[in-house]
Amino acid sequence: MLPSRNAAITLYKQDRETGEFPLEKIDGETFEECTAKLRKQYGSGGYEIITKRKVREGGVLGLFIRKKCELTYRLTQDRVFRSNFPPADAGGRNRDFEQAKQDLLKGLTGDKRPNPDIIELAKLIERKFDTLGARLDSRESAAGPDRDTVPVIHGIEDLLEANEFTAAVRKKIAGRLKSELTLEQLGDETGVHARVRDWIAAMVRTVPAAEPAAPESMGKKPRVIALVGPTGEGKTTTLIKMAAQARKGNKLCLITIDNIRGGATDQFETYAKAMDVPSVNAKSAEEVQRVVSGGEGKFDILFIDTAGCGAFDFETMGKTRQMLELKGIKPEVFLVVSASKKTSDLTAIMGNYDTFKYQAVIVTKLDETPRIGNVISALAEKDKPVAYVTTGQSIKQIKAAEPEDFLQKLSDMKGGDL
């Protein structure tokens, strides 16, 4: 006959008809406590959690109600486990097990003098049992605490999804929380949020490459800055903003090679006259080269505005790239993208515009979107730095990018900052 459930050894078997193990329940003050009880009883594997729920018990007229957590679980393989064992004594032997063994031997032999062969068998079983227990304890210790059910980790994953971070970024951050933080640290929600904030900030690489250098550092050759990107991203407006900032202490020239968009040249010339700087409408690579070569010793910085084209318009990209291949001078190229685009569009743009070998990204229209996880995810996936951010149409609404420009857009969906 099999030992009872309250005996020192319990045998769990599959149901012959359904092929499944019976459902069991375990409760505690928290889900972490329930999981800890499971691991203490069964080790680090061999069972699956079916449901998790919070239950109410007790109470009179709606008062003194106690809440607790309950897990429903099922074993996943035939196993023999130690069950309901009190702690071992100082000698390492469990007194209840020893008594159960002696009672079993007496029952088998029918007298008070056990058969020597049965005694040897009992000792062998005991040694095997102790070895199994040691292995289970070792596996549990090596595996460490179970963090899969820690509420704050699931909360962070939901928060990141609400802020439009990609699944890859959410998985990476959740993995770091599980592997790098202790259970005690995970219990500090404010600390966890601060840690995640730091990790997100580290994903935003910034460079000062777009900042104009002092004229004397450039020698006789002018500095050439070109902006590229799809139509409608705000390239022309951004170029004018950059020129306005660089105007103080520098002699500038504005060049447009956008001969596709109707009215683009008139708009460009209007901006140039407002700033009182010369402008040129170049229709070929040779014209661009003449302006740049003629600017030696005459201009400190030349800004080039290019025609917009789609992320997959490789023909227009190729023509634009040829017009930027200058002899004797390597232009500093920056890719302009809008913060309101979805992640897949941003990654396609950043990847396909690699043909220009741009130094960094300029993120425009940061004020036009309530979520910024899409931009951070794309920058991280393509490993691109960001140089500038813009937040409106005013010439002054542009600044060198900082991680905080992106972090302040993050929300935990409860009205507070992450």
N, C-alpha and C positions, 0 to 999 in steps of 0.2 A: 504493500500500500504506500502511496506517495505521502511524504510528510505534509502536515497541514501548513496553511499560510503563515501561522504564527510560530512555526518551528524554526530552528536555527538555519535550515537550508530550504529554499523555495525553488521549485522547478516550474518554469514558464513554458507552456507548449502552445502551438497554433491550434486553432479550432479545426477539426477535421472537415467540416462542411464548408466553412467560409474561407479557410486558409489564412485567417487573420488572427492576431493575438487580441485578447479582450482589452477594452478601453479601461484605463485607470485614471484616477484624479488625485491631484495633490494641491494643497493650498498653503498660503502664507501671507504675510503682511504686504509683500511686494512680489512682482514677477521675478525679480532677481533672486529673492529668497526661495521661491518655488523651484527655479532652475537649479539653484545650489543644492536643494534637497534631492532633486533627480540625479545630479552628478555624484552626490555622496552615496546614493543607493546603487546606481547602475554604472558609474564610470562616465567616460566622455563620449560614448556612442552606444549604438544598439537600440535606440528608441527614437521616436519622432513625436513632436508636439503637434497635437491636432487643433486645439483651440486655446485661446487665452481670454479670460473674462474677469471682470470685477463683480463680486456678489455682495449682497447685503444680508446680514443675519442679526437676529435679536431685535430688540427695540419694543417699546410699549407706547402706543398712541403716537407713533412717529418720532419718539425720543429714544436716545441711547442706541441708535442703530450703528452697528459696526460694519465697516467695509473691509473686505479682504480680496486677495487675488487668487484665482483658481486656474490651474492648467489641466487640460485633458490630454493624455498621452497614450501611446501604444508601443509596445516593444516591436522590434523589427527582425529579430532572429531568436532561435531557441537558445536560452541561456540559463545557467544556474548561478544564482547570486546569493551573497550573504544578506540576510534580511533580519532586521530588528535585533542586531547584535549590540549588547552593551560594550563600553570600552574595555580593551584588554587590560589585564592587570600588569604590574611592573615586570613580571617574568615573561611577558609576551604571549601568554596562553589565556584563552578565554574560558572562564570557569563554567559558563553555561554550556559551552561546546563540550568540555571535558565530561560534565555530568550527563549530557545527552548521549555521548559516546558510550559511557559505562552502562547507562540504561539500555542502550541498543544491544550491547554485547550480552548483557544478562538475558535480554529477551530472546536473542538468537540461540543461546546455549541452554536455556531453561534451568540453569543453576547459578551459583555464585562464583564458580571457577570457570572463567571464559576459556574457550579453546585457543591455544597458542597461535594457530593459523589465522583465526579471526582477529586476534590482537594485532598481528603483523599487518593484516589487510587494513585494519582501522588506522594504524599508524601511517601506512602508505597513503590512504585517503586524506588523512590530516595534513601530511606534508604537501600533497598536491594542492589541497585546498588553500594552505598558507601561501604557496607559490602563486596561485591564481590571484589571491587577494593582493599580494605585493605588486603583481603586474598591473592590476587595475588601479591601485593607488599611484603607481609610477606614471601610468598613462594620464590620469587625472591631473597630477602635478605638472607634467610636461605640457599638457594642453592649456593649462591656465584657466582663469575664469571665463565663463561664457558671456560674451558681450553682445551676442546677436539680438538679445531681447532688451537691451538697455534703451529706455524710452528716448533719452536725449539724442541718441544717434539717429533714430528714425525721424525725430523732430528736425534735426539738421538737414537730413535728406529731403524732407518735405519743403523746408524753407528754401533750399537751393533750387529745387524744381520750380517753386513759385517765382523765383527770381530768374528763371529761364537759363539756368546752367545746364550743360549737356549731361547726359547719363554718364559719360566717361568721367567727367569732373566730379559728379556726385559720388560715384563709386570710389574714386581715388581718395576723396576727403573722408568718406565713411571708413575706408580701410585704414587710413592713418589714425583716425580716432580709436579704432579697435586695437591697433598694434602699438601705438605710442603712448596712450593714456591709461593710467590705472583706473580701477573701478572707483576709487576715492575721488580721483580727478574728474571722472565722468559724472560724479554726483554733484559737481559744482557747475550748474548750467551757465552761469555768467562767465566762468573761466573757460568753458568749452566754446562759447560764442566768441570770446576774445581770441582763443587759439585759432579757430576757423577764420576769423577776420584777418589774422596775421598771414595765414596760408594763402588766402585770396589775394592779399596785398602783394605777396611774393610772386604771384602769377602775372602781375602787371609790371613788365619791364619798361622803363622809361630811358630816353636818351636825350641829351642836350644838343643833338646834331643840327636841329633846325635854328638854333640861336645864331644870329649873325656874328661873325668874328670881327675883331677890330680891323679896320682897313689896312693898317701897317703890316699886319700879319699875312696879308694876302700877296704882297709884292706887287708886281705890275699887272698880273693876270687878275681879272675880275672873278668874283665868286659867282657861280651859276646855280640857281635853285629852280628845279622844275617840279610841278605837281601833276600827277597822273591819277586816273581813276574813272569809274563809270559816269555816265551822264546823270546829273541831278544830285550828286553828292555834295556840291558846294565848293568845287575847286576854285572858280574865279573869285568868289567872295573870300575864301580862305587866303588866296594869294594876295589880294588887296590888303587884308588884315595883316599879313606877315610883312608886306612892303611898308605899311604905315608904321609898324613897330621898328623896322630897320631904317626908316628914313632919317632919323636923327643921327647925324654924324657920318652918314654914308651917301654917296652919289649913286642913284638908282636908275635902272632902265627896265621897263616892262615890255615883254615880248609875248605875243599870242600867236599860236599856230593852229588855233581853233577856227578853221574855215568851213566847218560843217554846220554848226548850229547857227541858225538865222538870227541876226542881231547881236551876235556875240562880240563882234569887232566894235560896234558902236558902244556897247555897254563897257567894254574894256577901255576904250578911249575916254569915255566919260569919267571913269574912276581915275585914270591917269591924270587928266586935266585937273580934277579936284585936288589931287595931291601935288600938282605942279611938277610932275616927272615925265620924261619923254616916254613914248610908247611906239612899238613897231608891230605891224601885222606881217609876219613872215609866211610865205606860201610854199617854201621849199627848204630842203636841208641846206642848200647853198646860201640862201638868204640868212638863215639862222647863223651859219658859220661866219658870214660877213659881219653881221651885227656884233657877234661875240668877239671876233678878232679885232674889229674896229673899236671895241670897248676897252682894250688894254690901255691902261693909263688914263682912261676917261671916266670909267665907271668902277665902283667898288663891288656892286652886286647887281646881277641881272636875274630877274624873275621870269620864268617861262610858264605860260598857261597852255595846256594841251587840250585837244579835243576829247570829249568823253566818248567812251565806247563800252559795250557790254562785256561781261566777264568772259564771254566765249567768242567775241568779235576779234579773232586773231589777226585778221587782215588789217584792220585799223590800228591794232596794237603794233603790228610790224612796221607800218608806215610812220607812226609816231616815234617808235624807237629809233628808226633811221635818222629822223630829224634831230634827235638828241645825241647822236654819235658825233661829237665835236672833236676836232683835231687840237691837241695841246691842252685841252681842258676837260675834266670829267665832271659832268653835272651832278649835283646832289639831288637825288630823286626821292620824293615822298608820295606815298599812296594815300589818297583821300577816300575815306569810307564813312557812311552815315551810321550812327548808333542805332537807328530804328530798323535796320535790316536784320533778318533772322540769321541764326548761326550758320546754316548751310550755305546761304548766299555769301556771307562774309568769308568763310573758309575758301569758297570757290574763287572769289575775287582776289584774296591774298595769295592763293596758290598760282592762279593764272597770270597775275601781274608780276610774278617773280622774274619774268623775262626782262623787266626793266632794272633788276637788281637794286630795288629801292632800299634806302637806309632805314626808314621807319614808317609807321602809319600815323596819319592825322585823323582823329575821330571827330566828326562834325555832328551838329544837331543833338548834342548830349542832353539838351533841355527838352527834346521832343519825345522822349521815351521814359516811362516810369521804371523800366527794368534794364539792367545792364549786364546780366549774366551771359547773354548771348555774345557780347563783345569780348568779355574777359575770356570766355571759353574758346572763342576763335583765335584770339591772340596767343593763348597758351598752346592750343593745338598746332598752330603754324609756327610757334616760337618767334613771334614778331614783336619788336619793341614799339612803343608809341611815343611820338614827339610832342604833339600839340593836341588840345581839345578845344572845340568851339561850342558856345552855348547861346548863340543868337545872331541877329543880322548886324548889330552894331560893330563898328571897326574895333572897339575895345574888347569885345567878347571873344577873346582868344588868349590862351595862356599855355605855357609849357606844361606838359602833362605830369601829373603826380598820381600815385596809387589812390590817394584820398579822394580825388575827383570821381573815381569809380566806386569806392567804398561807401560814400555818402548816399549813393543811389540804392543801396541794398536795404531791403525791408524784411522784417520777420513776419509780416502779414498781421501783426497785432497792434500796429501803430508805432512800434519802436524801431530803433536801428538794430542791425545785427551786431 
